[in-house]
Amino acid sequence: SACQTKIGELSRGDEVVGLNRAFLYAGTPTIIASLWNVDDAATGLLMKQFYSHWQGGMNKAEALQQAQKDLRETYPHPYFWAAFSLTGDAGNRE
C-alpha cells in the first residue's frame, strides 16, 4: 500500500502538492488515497471490498463508500476506515 499518499507539502500559493496531484497531472483518472498511515491489513481488506463492489456495478464513489462501511464491521475505529478519499473521476466502470 502507499500510506499517506494524499499528504503533501505546501508550496507557493499554499497549494498542496503531493503524490495525489502528480498522478492527476500525469493523466490518472481516479485516485484513492489515504490521509494518514493506515494498517496494511485494513487497507488490503478495504481495497478488496472496493474492487468487489466496483466490479459488481457500483460507481467508484459508491464502491469506496460501501467498502468503508464494510470495513467498519471488522475495524470500527475511524482510524482504519476514515483515512481514504477518492479524487478525480468517480463514475462508472470503463
Sequence and secondary structure as in RCSB ss.txt:
>XXXX:A:sequence
SACQTKIGELSRGDEVVGLNRAFLYAGTPTIIASLWNVDDAATGLLMKQFYSHWQGGMNKAEALQQAQKDLRETY
PHPYFWAAFSLTGDAGNRE
>XXXX:A:secstr
  TTTT  EE GGG EESHHHHHHHTT SEEEEESS   HHHHHHHHHHHHHHHHTT  HHHHHHHHHHHHHHH 
 SHHHHTTEEEEE      
